[in-house]
């Protein structure tokens, strides 16, 4: 049951007479507990909608197009509270946050509904057999699963949850029900690497083709790990060894299935000092949101954009601007900017590498750079007519960095307009040439 906060004007629900303030009970005889129930049962062309209004239970009949939204709005996206994480993962990034940040940053979500609706990764540890059966029954697919290891005892140890060891049983159930799966392995040095990693890859390969892709991503470690499990980062040599294991196994999968199935994160190649693979390595980038193939994808898009820049584009135009990024992507961004400057010879772009003083220098990705570090390290430097930043530095609404600083705060502190661009090659080129 969920309270209806608003009914869209002119919508099928409005025409039927449903009002804001009604409580949604059932659709076509099915009880509605959350957004998955609502979206699944509201796809039909005819809906019998039961609502609670004051002391009365009312039934409304709605006729609409198939998959047309009935037009009901609810207090929350999920029509329910988010399910919080019950694990105590030894690598959890939220446990490594300093005190005093926004309260919402400390919430650990592990909600399977967000896996389907927004692509979040979930551990399945807080899901009952009935929850898994609902995923299968509703044909929800794909589901993104944080696996980390398939060794039951090791997974319990890593996640500090006695239910964590059932992962293969759960994945097999989803496979048999026709659910497709994308998986991730957060790799911790000396814990789930080596033979444990080899076992996990063998187990997940056994679930192909239900398992469509698996990313291998090194655990991020901030300077705020006091009192937490003792983890240390991979050395460049060790990062190279991980790549050899993952890419070697992927090569075998490619021969058998036509896809690599297993993909090492860009961060591992950068740490190892190795060149990134080309586009063909990533099989359509199924794990790009996990930082796998993001740079290869962006470079391919930039190369595709360059031929469309007119030869005389810069004859009457001079521009100077700046870009800030993390240490991991710095050399890559410098390389891409050089390509653009070669075509646009009157364009000068300053590229600045920002060290992460807020979270510690072991954090090198652009997405975890805070506004305070941008201000401290860019103040007084030539920035040109604007400062370009990747959108991953800001939360989804585009208004705040992790430390609570806003783009407006940056503009005031640095005296230059701030422009945020998506992490795509086409947007990158257009943002520079705007």
KEPAMAR-878478 format. One line per field, with one value per residue (C-alpha): residue in three letters; x, y, z. Coordinates in steps of 0.001 Angstrom, whole numbers, plus 524288, in hexadecimal, padded with zeros to 5 digits. Layout:
N
resn	[ALA, ...]
u	[X, ...]
v	[Y, ...]
w	[Z, ...]
END
This chain:
434
resn	[UNK, UNK, UNK, UNK, UNK, UNK, UNK, UNK, UNK, UNK, UNK, UNK, UNK, UNK, UNK, UNK, UNK, UNK, UNK, UNK, UNK, UNK, UNK, UNK, UNK, UNK, UNK, UNK, UNK, UNK, UNK, UNK, UNK, UNK, UNK, UNK, UNK, UNK, UNK, UNK, UNK, UNK, UNK, UNK, UNK, UNK, UNK, UNK, UNK, UNK, UNK, UNK, UNK, UNK, UNK, UNK, UNK, UNK, UNK, UNK, UNK, UNK, UNK, UNK, UNK, UNK, UNK, UNK, UNK, UNK, UNK, UNK, UNK, UNK, UNK, UNK, UNK, UNK, UNK, UNK, UNK, UNK, UNK, UNK, UNK, UNK, UNK, UNK, UNK, UNK, UNK, UNK, UNK, UNK, UNK, UNK, UNK, UNK, UNK, UNK, UNK, UNK, UNK, UNK, UNK, UNK, UNK, UNK, UNK, UNK, UNK, UNK, UNK, UNK, UNK, UNK, UNK, UNK, UNK, UNK, UNK, UNK, UNK, UNK, UNK, UNK, UNK, UNK, UNK, UNK, UNK, UNK, UNK, UNK, UNK, UNK, UNK, UNK, UNK, UNK, UNK, UNK, UNK, UNK, UNK, UNK, UNK, UNK, UNK, UNK, UNK, UNK, UNK, UNK, UNK, UNK, UNK, UNK, UNK, UNK, UNK, UNK, UNK, UNK, UNK, UNK, UNK, UNK, UNK, UNK, UNK, UNK, UNK, UNK, UNK, UNK, UNK, UNK, UNK, UNK, UNK, UNK, UNK, UNK, UNK, UNK, UNK, UNK, UNK, UNK, UNK, UNK, UNK, UNK, UNK, UNK, UNK, UNK, UNK, UNK, UNK, UNK, UNK, UNK, UNK, UNK, UNK, UNK, UNK, UNK, UNK, UNK, UNK, UNK, UNK, UNK, UNK, UNK, UNK, UNK, UNK, UNK, UNK, UNK, UNK, UNK, UNK, UNK, UNK, UNK, UNK, UNK, UNK, UNK, UNK, UNK, UNK, UNK, UNK, UNK, UNK, UNK, UNK, UNK, UNK, UNK, UNK, UNK, UNK, UNK, UNK, UNK, UNK, UNK, UNK, UNK, UNK, UNK, UNK, UNK, UNK, UNK, UNK, UNK, UNK, UNK, UNK, UNK, UNK, UNK, UNK, UNK, UNK, UNK, UNK, UNK, UNK, UNK, UNK, UNK, UNK, UNK, UNK, UNK, UNK, UNK, UNK, UNK, UNK, UNK, UNK, UNK, UNK, UNK, UNK, UNK, UNK, UNK, UNK, UNK, UNK, UNK, UNK, UNK, UNK, UNK, UNK, UNK, UNK, UNK, UNK, UNK, UNK, UNK, UNK, UNK, UNK, UNK, UNK, UNK, UNK, UNK, UNK, UNK, UNK, UNK, UNK, UNK, UNK, UNK, UNK, UNK, UNK, UNK, UNK, UNK, UNK, UNK, UNK, UNK, UNK, UNK, UNK, UNK, UNK, UNK, UNK, UNK, UNK, UNK, UNK, UNK, UNK, UNK, UNK, UNK, UNK, UNK, UNK, UNK, UNK, UNK, UNK, UNK, UNK, UNK, UNK, UNK, UNK, UNK, UNK, UNK, UNK, UNK, UNK, UNK, UNK, UNK, UNK, UNK, UNK, UNK, UNK, UNK, UNK, UNK, UNK, UNK, UNK, UNK, UNK, UNK, UNK, UNK, UNK, UNK, UNK, UNK, UNK, UNK, UNK, UNK, UNK, UNK, UNK, UNK, UNK, UNK, UNK, UNK, UNK, UNK, UNK, UNK, UNK, UNK, UNK, UNK, UNK, UNK, UNK, UNK, UNK, UNK, UNK, UNK, UNK, UNK, UNK, UNK, UNK, UNK, UNK, UNK]
u	[80000, 80556, 7FFBD, 7FD31, 80340, 7FF30, 7F71B, 7FBD8, 7F1D4, 7EB24, 7F11F, 7E967, 7E8EF, 7E3E5, 7D94F, 7D530, 7D36F, 7DF0D, 7E375, 7EFB9, 7EEEF, 7E936, 7F0E9, 7F3CA, 7F04D, 7EF2B, 7EFF5, 7E84C, 7E77D, 7F612, 7FA78, 803D2, 80F33, 8190B, 81D24, 8201D, 81240, 80CC6, 814A2, 8129D, 803F2, 8010B, 80589, 7F87D, 7EEAD, 7E3BE, 7E5E8, 7DCB5, 7E2C8, 7DEDE, 7E1BD, 7DF47, 7D8CE, 7D56E, 7CCAB, 7C968, 7CF69, 7CCCB, 7CED8, 7D21F, 7D296, 7DD5C, 7DF08, 7EBCE, 7F665, 7FF38, 80AE6, 804DF, 8070C, 7FA30, 7FEEA, 800A7, 80BA6, 81067, 81834, 8246D, 829DF, 82900, 81B88, 82262, 82E6F, 83BC1, 84127, 84DDD, 859CD, 85B50, 86982, 87610, 87EBE, 88D20, 88EBA, 88258, 884F2, 87A73, 88191, 88D5A, 88680, 88AD3, 880C2, 87910, 874BA, 866B5, 85E50, 8598D, 86777, 867F9, 85C11, 85FBD, 855A7, 854B3, 8477A, 8450C, 83A63, 8448D, 84CCC, 84232, 83D87, 84A6A, 8552A, 85A02, 861C2, 85C15, 8617B, 854DF, 857D7, 84B4E, 8429A, 839A5, 835B2, 828F2, 8306D, 83841, 82BEF, 825A9, 83120, 82F5A, 82092, 820FB, 82B7D, 83444, 840E4, 84C14, 84F75, 85CAD, 86328, 86EEA, 87529, 8833E, 885BC, 87E43, 8858C, 87AB0, 88378, 88B9B, 87F78, 87A11, 88715, 8881B, 87A24, 87891, 86B4F, 8682A, 85EA2, 868C5, 86D7D, 86132, 86516, 866AD, 859D7, 85325, 8598E, 855DE, 847B7, 84778, 84DEA, 84408, 83937, 83E4A, 84436, 8503E, 85B45, 8665E, 87011, 87B22, 886D2, 88C9C, 89A63, 8A1B0, 8B033, 8B37A, 8A52D, 89D4B, 8A7F0, 8B0D8, 8AA73, 89E01, 89C7A, 89EFC, 89465, 88AB9, 88CEE, 88B35, 87E96, 878EE, 87CA7, 874D9, 868B5, 86AAA, 862AB, 85A8A, 866AC, 86922, 874B3, 87D95, 885E9, 891FA, 89417, 89E57, 89931, 89A25, 8A118, 8A04C, 8A8FC, 89DD1, 89F23, 8A27A, 89D7D, 8995B, 89E2A, 8AC6F, 8AC5C, 8B75D, 8B6DC, 8BC62, 8CA0D, 8CC0B, 8D1E0, 8C67E, 8BCA0, 8C342, 8C231, 8B399, 8B1FB, 8B933, 8B034, 8A3B0, 8A761, 8ACDD, 8A020, 89875, 8A010, 89BB4, 88D96, 88E94, 892B1, 88762, 87C69, 88097, 88133, 88B83, 881AD, 88BEB, 8913C, 89B82, 898AE, 89FCF, 8A597, 8AD7C, 8B3B5, 8B735, 8BD0F, 8C4E0, 8C990, 8C3F6, 8BD00, 8AE54, 8A82E, 8A0D9, 89232, 8912E, 895E5, 889B5, 87ED8, 875E6, 879C6, 8706E, 8781C, 87B03, 873E1, 87DBE, 8891E, 88BCB, 88EC9, 88AA8, 8972E, 89720, 88904, 88BAF, 897C9, 89049, 885B9, 88FB4, 89691, 88967, 8864F, 89324, 890F7, 88482, 88B7B, 88CCB, 89ADD, 898DB, 891DB, 89C69, 8A089, 89895, 896F4, 8A07C, 89CF5, 8A39A, 89D69, 8A0E3, 89D79, 89F37, 89FC6, 8A530, 8B2A5, 8ADC0, 8A83B, 8B1FB, 8BB37, 8AF98, 8A8DC, 8B599, 8B67E, 8A88A, 8AA18, 8B652, 8AE5E, 8A455, 8AE8E, 8B52D, 8A8A3, 8A4B3, 8B1C7, 8AC59, 8A729, 8AF35, 8AAD8, 8B169, 8AFE1, 8B1B8, 8B3F6, 8AD18, 8B2B0, 8A887, 8AC20, 89E54, 89E0A, 8ACA3, 8B613, 8B307, 8A5E4, 8A8E2, 89BE0, 89539, 88814, 88D0C, 89342, 88D54, 88AFA, 8946A, 89FC2, 89BF3, 89BDB, 8A8A6, 8B031, 8AAC2, 8AAA4, 8B3F3, 8B649, 8B2D3, 8A52D, 8A112, 892F1, 88D45, 8907F, 88B92, 88882, 8835B, 8759E, 87A2C, 87FD7, 87209, 8666F, 85B84, 8548D, 860ED, 860FE, 86AB2, 87814, 87A1A, 87ED4, 8728F, 87919, 87116, 87552, 87134, 87ACA, 88584, 881DA, 88241, 88F33, 89615, 88FE3, 88C90, 88031, 87F57, 879FE, 8768E, 876F8, 872AF, 87D5D, 87B5F, 884C3, 87AF4, 87730, 88577, 888D5, 87CE4, 87F7F, 88D42, 888D6, 87C79]
v	[80000, 80D5C, 81B10, 821E9, 82F66, 83470, 83071, 835A8, 83E75, 837DE, 82AA5, 81DD7, 81DE2, 82BD7, 828C3, 81D20, 825BF, 821D5, 82D04, 83168, 82C86, 81F5C, 8135C, 8097F, 7FBAC, 7F2CC, 7F25D, 7E784, 7E030, 7E0E9, 7E7C3, 7F311, 7F3F1, 7FBD2, 8013D, 7F3DA, 7EF2A, 7FBD6, 7FBB8, 7ED4B, 7ECC0, 7FA1B, 7F630, 7F043, 7F79B, 7F5E9, 7F841, 7F64F, 7FF00, 7FDC0, 80959, 80D46, 81AB7, 81EDB, 8146A, 80EAC, 80488, 808A0, 80187, 808FB, 803E9, 80915, 806A7, 80AF6, 8076C, 7FBF9, 800AE, 80E47, 813A6, 81515, 82242, 81FFE, 82697, 8220B, 827C5, 8200C, 81A0C, 80C59, 80E99, 808F7, 80B34, 80787, 7FACD, 7FD07, 7F469, 7EA00, 7E735, 7EBEC, 7EAB2, 7EC30, 7F54A, 7FD72, 80B40, 81146, 80C64, 81412, 8213F, 82BB4, 8310E, 83D5B, 83A94, 83AC5, 83121, 82A76, 8266F, 81D5A, 81570, 80800, 8033E, 7F535, 7F593, 7EBDD, 7F493, 7FF05, 7F4E6, 7F367, 8017A, 808E6, 7FEFA, 7FE5C, 7F275, 7EA57, 7DF28, 7D70A, 7D4F2, 7DB8C, 7D468, 7C953, 7BDF8, 7C537, 7D153, 7C949, 7C282, 7CFCE, 7D3DB, 7C77F, 7C89C, 7D6A7, 7D376, 7DE11, 7DE10, 7E0D2, 7E10E, 7E6A1, 7DED2, 7E1D2, 7D466, 7D701, 7C889, 7BBD9, 7B512, 7B44A, 7B587, 7C06D, 7C80E, 7C71F, 7CC1B, 7D73C, 7DBCA, 7D872, 7D289, 7C457, 7C3E1, 7C83C, 7BA7A, 7B6E3, 7BEE6, 7B3BF, 7ADB8, 7BAD9, 7BD4B, 7AFB0, 7B212, 7BECE, 7B858, 7AD45, 7B76C, 7BE2E, 7CA0F, 7D003, 7D44A, 7DE12, 7DBD5, 7E32D, 7DEF5, 7E93D, 7E420, 7E532, 7E2A8, 7D5FB, 7D2BE, 7CEE1, 7CF83, 7C45C, 7B6FA, 7BCCD, 7C565, 7B9DE, 7B209, 7BD44, 7BEBB, 7B00F, 7AFF6, 7BBCB, 7B686, 7AA44, 7B2F9, 7B82D, 7BCBA, 7C166, 7C861, 7D219, 7D9AE, 7DA69, 7E615, 7E516, 7F1DC, 7F4C7, 7F8FB, 80794, 80BA0, 81922, 81EB3, 81D08, 80E64, 80F56, 80357, 7FC50, 7EF9E, 7F148, 7F27F, 7F731, 7FB24, 7F2F3, 7F680, 7F92D, 7EB95, 7E53D, 7ECF3, 7E790, 7D9C5, 7DBAD, 7E07C, 7D48C, 7CB7F, 7D268, 7D49F, 7C6E5, 7C0FA, 7CA5C, 7C5C2, 7B7C6, 7BC3D, 7C3D1, 7B784, 7AFC6, 7B9CD, 7C506, 7CE89, 7D0EC, 7D082, 7D555, 7E33F, 7EA13, 7F817, 80353, 8068E, 7F9E5, 7FCDD, 80A8F, 8058D, 7FB5C, 80583, 7FDA0, 802BB, 80163, 7F760, 7FBD6, 7FC6D, 7EE74, 7E957, 7EE01, 7E74B, 7F310, 7F858, 7F0BE, 7F52C, 8034B, 80886, 80104, 80826, 7FD4C, 80252, 8103B, 815FD, 80D82, 8113F, 81FB6, 81F48, 81863, 822C0, 82DCA, 827E5, 826C4, 83526, 83B23, 83958, 84169, 84D8F, 856F9, 859C5, 86871, 86770, 86EAF, 87922, 883E1, 87D95, 87D86, 876DF, 8732B, 86A6F, 86048, 85269, 84C1A, 83D6E, 83314, 82D2A, 8208A, 82726, 8325A, 82CC2, 827DC, 83535, 83BF1, 832B5, 8356E, 84423, 843C0, 83D83, 8486A, 85342, 84DC3, 84F9C, 85C42, 86368, 86FBF, 86829, 86734, 85DCB, 85D15, 84F80, 84EC4, 8428B, 84372, 83BB4, 836A1, 83CDC, 83ADC, 82BF6, 82974, 8284B, 819E8, 81E7D, 8229F, 8222A, 82EBD, 82AC3, 82C17, 83982, 8437F, 851E4, 855D1, 84F50, 855C7, 8631E, 86114, 85BCC, 86465, 8719C, 87AFB, 87242, 8762A, 87105, 87853, 87B70, 86FA4, 86390, 8568C, 84B9F, 83DCF, 83B8D, 83001, 839BC, 83DEC, 83692, 832C1, 83FDD, 846C5, 8504B, 84B59, 84533, 83AD1, 844E9, 84D2A, 8576F, 85C0E, 86034, 86E03, 86D6F, 869F2, 8751C, 87EC5, 879B4, 87872, 883D2, 87BD4, 87545, 866A8, 85DC7, 84F7E, 845C3, 8379B, 82D6F, 82B0C, 82E56, 8362A, 83EA4, 84073, 845BC, 84E82, 853E8, 85809, 85DE0, 86452]
w	[80000, 7FC38, 7FD40, 7F05D, 7F154, 7E403, 7D83F, 7CB2A, 7C4B0, 7B945, 7BC64, 7BC08, 7CAF6, 7CB48, 7C15D, 7C99E, 7D5A6, 7DE23, 7E6E8, 7EDE5, 7FBDC, 7F800, 7FC34, 7F181, 7F5E3, 7EA0C, 7DB49, 7D496, 7E17D, 7E45F, 7F0BE, 7EE2C, 7F79E, 7EFED, 7E2BC, 7DCF1, 7DF9D, 7DA44, 7CDAB, 7CB30, 7CD4A, 7C748, 7B99E, 7B5AB, 7AD40, 7B732, 7C5A8, 7D113, 7DB6A, 7E9A0, 7F26E, 80080, 801BD, 80F86, 81549, 807D8, 7FEDA, 7F0B6, 7E3D4, 7D75A, 7C97C, 7C08C, 7B1FC, 7ABEE, 7A235, 7A577, 7ADAE, 7AEA5, 7BC53, 7C3B7, 7C8B8, 7D74B, 7DEE7, 7EC2C, 7F76F, 7F41A, 7E7C7, 7ED9B, 7F3C7, 7FFAF, 807F7, 80277, 80786, 80E9C, 80DE1, 81852, 81530, 81B63, 80F71, 81283, 806C5, 80871, 80394, 80C30, 8184F, 81367, 812DF, 81C7A, 82626, 8235A, 81568, 81047, 817DA, 80B71, 80804, 813BC, 80FAD, 80A78, 800CC, 7FC3B, 7F596, 7EAA5, 7E512, 7E236, 7DB44, 7D108, 7D0C3, 7D1C5, 7CF7C, 7DD8F, 7E1CB, 7ECDB, 7F501, 7F61F, 8049D, 8091D, 7FF65, 80348, 7FA8E, 7F838, 7F3C3, 7EA08, 7E562, 7E2F2, 7DA60, 7D25F, 7D215, 7CD50, 7C33E, 7C8F2, 7C153, 7C1D9, 7D042, 7D43A, 7DF11, 7E791, 7E8A1, 7ECF3, 7EF38, 7ED79, 7F88D, 802E6, 80EC7, 808E3, 804BC, 81295, 817BB, 80DD7, 80FAB, 81E11, 81B5C, 81E5A, 812E9, 808E8, 805DC, 7FE2C, 7F24E, 7E879, 7ECB9, 7EAAE, 7DD8B, 7D8B5, 7DCBD, 7D50A, 7C950, 7C929, 7C9C3, 7BD90, 7C452, 7BE0C, 7C6F9, 7C6FB, 7D1EC, 7D85B, 7E048, 7E943, 7EA9D, 7F77D, 7F7A7, 7FEB6, 80146, 7F538, 7EAEC, 7E68F, 7E718, 7ECFD, 7E0F2, 7D7F5, 7DEE5, 7DE09, 7CF7A, 7CD41, 7D519, 7CE32, 7C0D0, 7C41C, 7C469, 7B68D, 7AF1A, 7BAA0, 7BF99, 7B4AF, 7BA13, 7C5EB, 7C9CB, 7D252, 7D991, 7E402, 7F13C, 7F3AA, 8001B, 8060D, 810BB, 81A6C, 81D1D, 82B7A, 832A6, 82630, 82036, 81C27, 80D60, 804B2, 7F64B, 7EB43, 7E6E2, 7D850, 7D6C3, 7DDE3, 7D5E6, 7C9C3, 7CF1B, 7D164, 7C367, 7BE4B, 7C5E8, 7C1CE, 7B39B, 7B26B, 7B71C, 7AE7D, 7A2A7, 7A54F, 7A6A5, 799FE, 792C6, 798A2, 7989A, 78FDC, 79B66, 7A5C0, 7B101, 7BAE2, 7BA7A, 7C2C5, 7C6BA, 7C011, 7CD50, 7CD5A, 7C01E, 7C4A0, 7D158, 7C9DC, 7C00E, 7B4CC, 7A8B7, 7A8F0, 79FBA, 793A7, 791E6, 78CDB, 799FE, 7A12A, 79961, 7991F, 7A68D, 7AF74, 7BB71, 7B7DA, 7C3E0, 7CC0C, 7C5D9, 7BC22, 7AE85, 7B17C, 7ABF3, 79FC7, 79D26, 79EE3, 79633, 78B6F, 78BE0, 78BA5, 77FD7, 77914, 77BBB, 77725, 76861, 7695A, 76E64, 762C7, 75EB9, 7601D, 76D3A, 774BE, 76AE8, 77158, 77EAE, 789E4, 7966B, 7A300, 7AD33, 7B771, 7BB78, 7C8CC, 7CAAE, 7D3C1, 7D372, 7CD32, 7C10E, 7C00E, 7B5BB, 7ADE4, 7ADFE, 7AA15, 79E75, 79A1E, 79BA3, 79329, 78833, 788E4, 789B9, 77D99, 775DE, 77CAF, 77CD0, 7832C, 78EDB, 79B49, 7A5E7, 7B33B, 7B926, 7C7D8, 7CFDF, 7DD0A, 7E84E, 7F1C2, 7FEC0, 803F6, 802D8, 801B3, 7F657, 7F425, 7EE9D, 7E0AE, 7D963, 7D50B, 7DAB5, 7E8B6, 7E782, 7F0B6, 7EEAE, 7F96E, 7F249, 7E575, 7EBE1, 7F339, 7E7A0, 7DCB5, 7E368, 7DCB7, 7D0EF, 7C2F2, 7C077, 7B43A, 7B169, 7B87E, 7C066, 7BB36, 7C4D8, 7C28A, 7C78F, 7CFE7, 7D9A9, 7DD51, 7E2A9, 7D956, 7DAE6, 7D651, 7E1AB, 7EBD7, 7ED21, 7F78A, 8016B, 7FF9E, 7F727, 7EB80, 7DDD0, 7E1A0, 7ED02, 7E35E, 7DA5D, 7E58E, 7EAAD, 7DD8E, 7D655, 7CA4C, 7C531, 7C7BE, 7BD24, 7BF94, 7B470, 7B361, 7B297, 7A415, 79932, 79153, 79CEB, 7A074, 792FD, 79274, 79FFF, 79BDC, 78EED, 793D9]
END
